[in-house]
Amino acid sequence: MKIIEEGKTPQEAIEKAIKKLNVSRDDIKVEILEKGSKGILGFNSKPAKIEATISSDGIEAKARNFLEKLFKLMDFQISMNVKKEKDSIIFEVCGENTGLLIGRKGQTLEALQHLIDRIMNKDDNIRFKVLIDIEGYRKKREEALIKLADRMAEKVKNTGASTATPPMNPKERRVIHMALCEDKDVRTVSMGNGPLKKVVIYPSNKQAPEKSYKWDER
């Protein structure tokens, strides 16, 4: 993430950026865009301008600080391990009663993820995605969704009729789409309004349905 700040001097602009980003000087890289000038007798002065970019370590520190304060306010005793991937920083959370942080079908976890997204995206251009996982839930959920996709695809092949998943968020729908994208016998399409939509699975030799379907739990 990066911001542009101005000040009477480059140092003043840097200090403003540090305060705004809530990180230490070691957590940012600074590029001086304009050194600024005092002008003559105060006239025609120009401010210094810098661009401050938070490194992955800086993003990690900012996210960790926020999460530690949040979990403390929620009275959860947790530990966090950090795993870094190409464009992601993943906080793996463990502790007691963490099922409450996951919630029914991961709804509380998704709310926490939405909150950290808002905090990390505020007034910034994100270079790294900060993800929260609790007790390996995301991996388990992904595996369960892949099994669901395979089971529903087999049903479509056997019956020749379309079927639909329960309403899902964009991340979960993507898992379903990707799980079946190479299956030549079925196709998938998202249907519905709002962020929660169903994924309709239908035979590849038929046109995409024009209406949504009820979730069949059988």
LUMSEKE-119105 format. One record per residue: y, z, x of N, C-alpha, C, O in turn; residue number from 0. Coordinates in steps of 0.1 Angstrom, whole numbers. Last residue first. Example, Ala and Ser with C-alpha at 12.3 -4.5 7.8 and 13.67 -1.06 7.14 Angstrom:
[site [-22,71,128],[-11,71,137],[0,79,129],[11,80,134],1];
[site [-57,78,132],[-45,78,123],[-33,78,132],[-33,85,142],0];
***
This chain:
[site [-332,-9,-305],[-346,-10,-304],[-350,-16,-291],[-362,-17,-288],217];
[site [-305,-9,-309],[-310,1,-300],[-325,0,-298],[-331,7,-290],216];
[site [-282,-33,-312],[-296,-30,-316],[-302,-21,-306],[-305,-25,-295],215];
[site [-249,-35,-323],[-258,-30,-312],[-271,-26,-317],[-272,-18,-326],214];
[site [-241,-64,-341],[-243,-50,-340],[-252,-46,-328],[-261,-54,-325],213];
[site [-220,-90,-328],[-233,-85,-333],[-233,-70,-332],[-226,-64,-323],212];
[site [-193,-114,-336],[-199,-103,-328],[-212,-98,-335],[-215,-102,-346],211];
[site [-193,-150,-337],[-191,-137,-343],[-198,-126,-334],[-207,-129,-327],210];
[site [-201,-173,-326],[-187,-172,-330],[-183,-158,-336],[-172,-155,-339],209];
[site [-222,-177,-297],[-219,-172,-311],[-205,-171,-313],[-197,-168,-304],208];
[site [-226,-207,-279],[-221,-193,-279],[-218,-188,-293],[-212,-196,-301],207];
[site [-254,-228,-288],[-240,-225,-286],[-236,-211,-286],[-244,-203,-292],206];
[site [-285,-228,-270],[-277,-227,-282],[-263,-225,-278],[-260,-221,-267],205];
[site [-300,-226,-248],[-301,-239,-255],[-293,-239,-268],[-294,-248,-276],204];
[site [-298,-201,-239],[-290,-211,-232],[-290,-224,-239],[-282,-233,-236],203];
[site [-295,-175,-264],[-303,-185,-257],[-294,-196,-251],[-284,-200,-257],202];
[site [-273,-147,-255],[-279,-157,-264],[-286,-168,-257],[-285,-169,-245],201];
[site [-257,-116,-257],[-267,-124,-249],[-273,-134,-259],[-279,-130,-269],200];
[site [-225,-103,-256],[-235,-109,-264],[-244,-118,-255],[-239,-126,-247],199];
[site [-212,-73,-249],[-217,-85,-242],[-228,-91,-251],[-238,-84,-253],198];
[site [-183,-59,-265],[-198,-61,-263],[-200,-73,-255],[-192,-82,-254],197];
[site [-156,-39,-251],[-161,-51,-257],[-177,-51,-256],[-182,-45,-247],196];
[site [-128,-21,-246],[-142,-20,-248],[-147,-31,-257],[-144,-33,-268],195];
[site [-101,-29,-246],[-108,-28,-233],[-123,-26,-235],[-131,-30,-226],194];
[site [-97,-53,-274],[-94,-41,-266],[-102,-40,-254],[-110,-49,-251],193];
[site [-123,-69,-293],[-109,-67,-290],[-107,-54,-282],[-115,-44,-283],192];
[site [-151,-92,-287],[-144,-80,-292],[-130,-79,-288],[-125,-88,-281],191];
[site [-174,-102,-262],[-168,-104,-275],[-162,-91,-280],[-168,-80,-278],190];
[site [-185,-121,-234],[-179,-108,-239],[-172,-111,-252],[-166,-121,-254],189];
[site [-217,-137,-230],[-202,-138,-233],[-197,-124,-238],[-204,-118,-246],188];
[site [-244,-153,-214],[-237,-141,-218],[-222,-144,-221],[-216,-152,-214],187];
[site [-276,-169,-218],[-262,-169,-214],[-255,-156,-219],[-261,-150,-228],186];
[site [-309,-177,-206],[-300,-170,-215],[-285,-172,-209],[-284,-175,-197],185];
[site [-325,-192,-189],[-329,-192,-203],[-319,-185,-212],[-319,-186,-224],184];
[site [-318,-189,-162],[-315,-202,-169],[-318,-202,-184],[-314,-211,-191],183];
[site [-302,-163,-147],[-313,-166,-156],[-310,-178,-164],[-300,-178,-172],182];
[site [-281,-157,-132],[-290,-167,-126],[-302,-170,-135],[-311,-177,-132],181];
[site [-267,-138,-146],[-260,-150,-143],[-269,-161,-138],[-267,-173,-139],180];
[site [-275,-113,-153],[-282,-124,-159],[-276,-137,-156],[-280,-148,-161],179];
[site [-260,-95,-137],[-275,-93,-138],[-282,-105,-143],[-293,-108,-140],178];
[site [-234,-102,-143],[-240,-106,-130],[-255,-105,-130],[-262,-112,-123],177];
[site [-232,-92,-170],[-230,-107,-167],[-236,-111,-154],[-243,-121,-153],176];
[site [-236,-65,-165],[-245,-72,-174],[-244,-87,-171],[-254,-94,-169],175];
[site [-214,-59,-148],[-228,-57,-143],[-238,-65,-151],[-247,-71,-146],174];
[site [-193,-64,-165],[-195,-73,-153],[-209,-71,-147],[-215,-81,-143],173];
[site [-195,-43,-182],[-197,-57,-187],[-200,-66,-175],[-209,-75,-176],172];
[site [-186,-23,-166],[-200,-23,-170],[-204,-37,-176],[-215,-41,-174],171];
[site [-160,-30,-161],[-169,-28,-150],[-183,-29,-154],[-191,-35,-148],170];
[site [-148,-30,-188],[-149,-42,-180],[-159,-41,-168],[-166,-51,-165],169];
[site [-169,-10,-210],[-157,-12,-203],[-159,-25,-194],[-170,-29,-192],168];
[site [-186,-18,-241],[-186,-14,-227],[-172,-17,-221],[-164,-26,-225],167];
[site [-205,-14,-271],[-192,-16,-264],[-191,-11,-250],[-196,1,-248],166];
[site [-239,-23,-266],[-229,-15,-272],[-216,-18,-265],[-216,-25,-255],165];
[site [-249,-59,-265],[-249,-45,-260],[-240,-37,-268],[-232,-42,-277],164];
[site [-267,-81,-288],[-254,-76,-281],[-256,-62,-276],[-264,-54,-282],163];
[site [-284,-112,-293],[-282,-98,-294],[-270,-93,-286],[-265,-101,-278],162];
[site [-298,-142,-308],[-288,-135,-300],[-288,-120,-303],[-292,-116,-313],161];
[site [-332,-153,-309],[-320,-148,-315],[-311,-141,-306],[-315,-135,-296],160];
[site [-356,-158,-298],[-347,-170,-300],[-334,-166,-306],[-326,-175,-310],159];
[site [-375,-139,-292],[-371,-141,-306],[-363,-154,-308],[-362,-159,-319],158];
[site [-379,-140,-264],[-390,-139,-273],[-387,-143,-288],[-395,-148,-295],157];
[site [-353,-142,-254],[-363,-152,-251],[-374,-152,-260],[-379,-163,-265],156];
[site [-343,-118,-263],[-337,-130,-267],[-346,-142,-265],[-347,-151,-273],155];
[site [-359,-100,-249],[-359,-100,-264],[-354,-113,-269],[-359,-119,-278],154];
[site [-351,-105,-223],[-365,-108,-227],[-366,-108,-242],[-374,-117,-248],153];
[site [-325,-95,-224],[-327,-109,-222],[-341,-113,-226],[-343,-124,-231],152];
[site [-329,-68,-227],[-323,-75,-238],[-325,-90,-237],[-327,-98,-246],151];
[site [-341,-62,-203],[-348,-59,-215],[-343,-67,-227],[-350,-73,-234],150];
[site [-320,-68,-185],[-333,-75,-184],[-341,-74,-197],[-347,-83,-202],149];
[site [-300,-50,-194],[-298,-65,-194],[-311,-72,-194],[-313,-82,-201],148];
[site [-312,-26,-188],[-309,-29,-202],[-307,-44,-203],[-312,-50,-213],147];
[site [-314,-28,-160],[-326,-27,-168],[-324,-31,-182],[-332,-37,-189],146];
[site [-286,-27,-155],[-294,-39,-151],[-307,-39,-159],[-312,-50,-163],145];
[site [-280,-2,-164],[-274,-14,-171],[-282,-26,-167],[-284,-35,-176],144];
[site [-293,14,-146],[-297,15,-160],[-292,3,-167],[-299,-2,-176],143];
[site [-279,8,-122],[-294,5,-123],[-298,5,-138],[-306,-4,-142],142];
[site [-254,18,-129],[-256,3,-126],[-271,-1,-128],[-274,-11,-134],141];
[site [-260,45,-131],[-255,38,-142],[-257,23,-141],[-261,16,-150],140];
[site [-266,50,-104],[-277,53,-114],[-273,45,-127],[-282,39,-133],139];
[site [-242,45,-92],[-254,37,-88],[-264,38,-99],[-271,28,-102],138];
[site [-225,64,-105],[-222,50,-106],[-235,41,-103],[-237,31,-110],137];
[site [-236,90,-97],[-237,85,-111],[-235,70,-112],[-242,63,-120],136];
[site [-237,105,-74],[-243,92,-74],[-244,86,-88],[-253,77,-90],135];
[site [-220,127,-80],[-235,129,-79],[-242,116,-80],[-253,115,-86],134];
[site [-195,106,-88],[-199,120,-89],[-215,120,-90],[-221,115,-99],133];
[site [-169,87,-73],[-183,87,-78],[-187,102,-78],[-183,110,-69],132];
[site [-140,69,-73],[-146,82,-74],[-160,80,-80],[-162,74,-89],131];
[site [-121,47,-52],[-131,49,-62],[-137,63,-62],[-138,70,-51],130];
[site [-94,28,-44],[-99,42,-43],[-109,44,-54],[-105,43,-66],129];
[site [-90,-1,-26],[-93,5,-39],[-99,18,-37],[-108,20,-29],128];
[site [-62,-11,-5],[-76,-5,-6],[-78,1,-20],[-68,7,-26],127];
[site [-38,-21,-9],[-47,-29,-1],[-61,-23,-2],[-70,-31,1],126];
[site [-14,-22,-35],[-26,-16,-30],[-34,-26,-21],[-36,-37,-25],125];
[site [19,-16,-35],[10,-27,-34],[-3,-22,-28],[-3,-19,-16],124];
[site [35,8,-56],[29,4,-44],[21,-9,-46],[17,-12,-57],123];
[site [43,23,-79],[53,17,-70],[48,12,-57],[56,10,-47],122];
[site [11,36,-82],[25,38,-86],[35,33,-75],[35,38,-64],121];
[site [-15,35,-75],[-8,22,-78],[7,24,-80],[14,14,-80],120];
[site [-24,61,-74],[-24,53,-62],[-16,40,-63],[-11,34,-53],119];
[site [-21,69,-101],[-14,76,-90],[-13,67,-78],[-2,67,-71],118];
[site [-37,51,-115],[-23,52,-118],[-15,59,-107],[-4,54,-103],117];
[site [-62,57,-103],[-57,43,-102],[-42,44,-104],[-34,37,-97],116];
[site [-66,83,-111],[-64,80,-97],[-58,66,-94],[-50,64,-85],115];
[site [-69,78,-139],[-58,86,-134],[-56,84,-119],[-44,82,-115],114];
[site [-92,62,-139],[-80,57,-144],[-68,65,-139],[-58,59,-136],113];
[site [-110,81,-130],[-108,69,-122],[-95,63,-126],[-87,58,-118],112];
[site [-110,99,-151],[-105,104,-138],[-102,92,-129],[-92,92,-121],111];
[site [-121,83,-170],[-108,88,-172],[-102,93,-159],[-90,91,-156],110];
[site [-146,79,-160],[-137,67,-161],[-123,72,-163],[-114,65,-158],109];
[site [-156,105,-162],[-155,99,-149],[-145,87,-149],[-137,86,-140],108];
[site [-157,107,-190],[-148,116,-182],[-145,110,-168],[-134,111,-163],107];
[site [-177,88,-196],[-163,86,-201],[-153,95,-193],[-142,90,-191],106];
[site [-204,86,-189],[-194,84,-179],[-180,83,-183],[-171,79,-176],105];
[site [-218,93,-212],[-218,79,-207],[-207,76,-197],[-202,65,-196],104];
[site [-199,121,-214],[-209,113,-221],[-207,98,-217],[-197,93,-218],103];
[site [-192,134,-180],[-190,132,-194],[-200,123,-201],[-209,117,-194],102];
[site [-185,141,-153],[-191,127,-157],[-188,124,-171],[-183,113,-175],101];
[site [-177,166,-154],[-168,157,-148],[-173,142,-151],[-164,133,-151],100];
[site [-200,179,-163],[-188,179,-172],[-177,169,-167],[-170,164,-175],99];
[site [-217,176,-142],[-220,168,-154],[-208,168,-163],[-206,158,-171],98];
[site [-210,195,-124],[-203,182,-123],[-206,173,-134],[-200,162,-136],97];
[site [-219,221,-120],[-214,217,-133],[-206,203,-133],[-197,201,-141],96];
[site [-211,222,-85],[-217,228,-97],[-211,222,-110],[-199,220,-110],95];
[site [-212,191,-65],[-208,205,-68],[-215,210,-80],[-225,204,-86],94];
[site [-196,162,-51],[-208,170,-55],[-203,184,-58],[-193,188,-53],93];
[site [-184,129,-49],[-181,143,-53],[-194,150,-57],[-203,144,-64],92];
[site [-172,106,-28],[-185,110,-34],[-184,125,-36],[-184,133,-27],91];
[site [-148,82,-28],[-150,97,-27],[-163,101,-35],[-163,99,-47],90];
[site [-144,53,-10],[-152,59,-21],[-153,74,-18],[-158,78,-8],89];
[site [-123,27,-6],[-125,41,-1],[-132,49,-12],[-126,50,-23],88];
[site [-125,-8,1],[-126,4,-8],[-128,17,0],[-133,17,11],87];
[site [-129,-31,14],[-116,-29,7],[-116,-17,-2],[-107,-16,-11],86];
[site [-153,-24,29],[-143,-34,34],[-129,-32,27],[-119,-31,35],85];
[site [-157,12,27],[-162,-2,27],[-150,-11,31],[-140,-7,34],84];
[site [-162,45,35],[-153,34,35],[-161,21,36],[-170,19,44],83];
[site [-167,76,19],[-174,64,25],[-164,52,24],[-158,50,13],82];
[site [-165,110,21],[-158,98,20],[-166,87,27],[-170,88,38],81];
[site [-174,138,1],[-177,130,12],[-170,116,10],[-169,112,-1],80];
[site [-164,169,-12],[-162,155,-12],[-166,149,1],[-161,153,12],79];
[site [-174,196,-34],[-172,190,-20],[-171,175,-21],[-176,169,-31],78];
[site [-160,220,-58],[-167,207,-54],[-165,205,-39],[-157,211,-32],77];
[site [-156,239,-84],[-159,241,-69],[-167,229,-65],[-179,227,-68],76];
[site [-130,236,-107],[-143,231,-103],[-145,234,-88],[-136,230,-80],75];
[site [-106,241,-121],[-115,252,-118],[-130,247,-115],[-139,253,-119],74];
[site [-87,223,-124],[-97,223,-134],[-108,234,-132],[-118,235,-140],73];
[site [-72,228,-101],[-66,232,-114],[-77,232,-126],[-75,240,-135],72];
[site [-91,218,-83],[-87,232,-83],[-81,237,-96],[-84,247,-101],71];
[site [-90,191,-90],[-103,199,-92],[-100,214,-92],[-107,221,-99],70];
[site [-63,185,-82],[-68,183,-95],[-80,192,-99],[-81,199,-109],69];
[site [-63,191,-54],[-54,198,-63],[-59,197,-78],[-59,207,-85],68];
[site [-82,171,-46],[-84,186,-43],[-76,194,-52],[-81,205,-58],67];
[site [-69,148,-54],[-82,152,-60],[-85,167,-58],[-90,173,-67],66];
[site [-46,147,-37],[-45,147,-52],[-58,152,-58],[-57,161,-67],65];
[site [-58,147,-12],[-49,157,-15],[-47,158,-30],[-47,170,-36],64];
[site [-73,123,-13],[-80,135,-12],[-71,147,-16],[-75,156,-23],63];
[site [-52,104,-15],[-61,105,-26],[-69,119,-25],[-70,125,-35],62];
[site [-39,108,10],[-32,109,-2],[-41,112,-14],[-38,120,-22],61];
[site [-60,103,28],[-54,116,28],[-46,118,15],[-47,129,9],60];
[site [-66,76,22],[-76,86,20],[-70,100,19],[-74,108,11],59];
[site [-42,64,30],[-46,63,16],[-56,74,13],[-56,81,2],58];
[site [-43,69,57],[-32,75,49],[-35,75,34],[-32,85,27],57];
[site [-65,55,65],[-65,69,67],[-54,76,58],[-56,87,53],56];
[site [-56,29,60],[-67,34,51],[-68,49,53],[-71,56,43],55];
[site [-19,32,61],[-32,28,66],[-43,33,57],[-41,41,48],54];
[site [9,21,43],[-1,32,45],[-14,26,50],[-19,17,45],53];
[site [38,7,56],[24,4,51],[15,16,54],[14,20,65],52];
[site [71,1,52],[61,11,56],[48,8,49],[48,7,36],51];
[site [98,-16,64],[86,-17,55],[76,-8,61],[71,-9,72],50];
[site [134,-9,64],[120,-9,70],[110,-11,60],[112,-9,48],49];
[site [167,-14,72],[157,-16,62],[143,-16,69],[142,-23,80],48];
[site [200,0,74],[187,-3,80],[177,-5,70],[177,2,59],47];
[site [229,-14,58],[219,-4,60],[207,-9,68],[204,-21,68],46];
[site [260,-23,73],[247,-28,67],[237,-17,69],[235,-11,80],45];
[site [296,-24,68],[283,-18,73],[271,-23,66],[272,-27,54],44];
[site [321,-33,62],[310,-43,65],[298,-37,71],[291,-43,79],43];
[site [338,-5,74],[337,-17,66],[326,-26,71],[323,-26,83],42];
[site [339,16,92],[332,19,79],[331,6,70],[324,7,60],41];
[site [352,6,114],[359,16,106],[352,18,92],[359,21,82],40];
[site [329,-19,112],[342,-15,119],[349,-6,109],[353,-10,98],39];
[site [293,-13,112],[305,-21,109],[317,-16,117],[316,-9,127],38];
[site [269,-2,118],[279,7,113],[292,-1,108],[300,5,100],37];
[site [238,-18,107],[250,-18,116],[261,-9,109],[262,-8,97],36];
[site [203,-25,109],[215,-20,103],[227,-20,113],[225,-21,125],35];
[site [179,-36,115],[183,-24,122],[195,-17,116],[197,-5,118],34];
[site [154,-47,92],[168,-48,96],[173,-35,103],[170,-24,98],33];
[site [127,-42,94],[132,-55,89],[146,-57,93],[150,-69,97],32];
[site [103,-27,113],[118,-27,110],[122,-41,106],[122,-50,114],31];
[site [74,-14,100],[80,-26,106],[95,-26,102],[99,-25,91],30];
[site [50,11,105],[64,7,102],[68,-6,109],[66,-8,120],29];
[site [22,26,91],[27,17,100],[41,12,96],[43,9,84],28];
[site [13,61,85],[19,48,81],[22,39,93],[24,44,104],27];
[site [3,85,93],[-5,77,83],[1,64,79],[-4,57,71],26];
[site [20,98,109],[8,92,116],[0,83,106],[-8,75,110],25];
[site [38,110,92],[42,98,100],[30,91,106],[31,78,107],24];
[site [20,118,61],[26,121,74],[30,108,81],[26,97,77],23];
[site [30,113,26],[20,113,37],[27,117,50],[39,119,50],22];
[site [44,106,3],[38,119,4],[27,119,15],[15,123,12],21];
[site [60,85,-1],[46,82,-1],[38,95,0],[26,95,-3],20];
[site [85,96,1],[82,90,-12],[67,88,-13],[61,89,-23],19];
[site [85,106,27],[87,116,16],[82,109,3],[75,116,-5],18];
[site [83,83,41],[73,93,43],[73,103,31],[63,107,26],17];
[site [106,69,34],[93,64,30],[82,74,31],[74,75,22],16];
[site [126,86,45],[125,84,30],[112,79,26],[106,83,16],15];
[site [120,83,72],[118,96,66],[118,95,51],[111,103,44],14];
[site [127,56,75],[113,60,77],[110,73,70],[100,75,64],13];
[site [154,57,71],[146,49,62],[131,53,63],[124,54,53],12];
[site [161,72,94],[164,78,80],[155,70,70],[150,77,60],11];
[site [154,54,114],[147,67,113],[149,73,99],[140,79,93],10];
[site [172,33,110],[158,31,108],[150,44,106],[141,45,97],9];
[site [201,46,92],[194,42,104],[179,40,101],[174,44,90],8];
[site [207,48,66],[218,45,75],[212,41,89],[218,33,96],7];
[site [181,29,48],[188,42,52],[199,38,62],[201,26,66],6];
[site [155,18,26],[167,16,34],[173,29,37],[170,40,31],5];
[site [121,6,23],[131,16,22],[144,13,30],[142,6,40],4];
[site [93,-7,7],[105,-11,16],[116,0,13],[119,3,1],3];
[site [58,-1,10],[71,0,3],[82,-4,13],[80,-4,25],2];
[site [23,-6,4],[35,-7,12],[47,-5,3],[47,-9,-8],1];
[site [-12,0,8],[0,0,0],[12,0,9],[12,5,20],0];
***
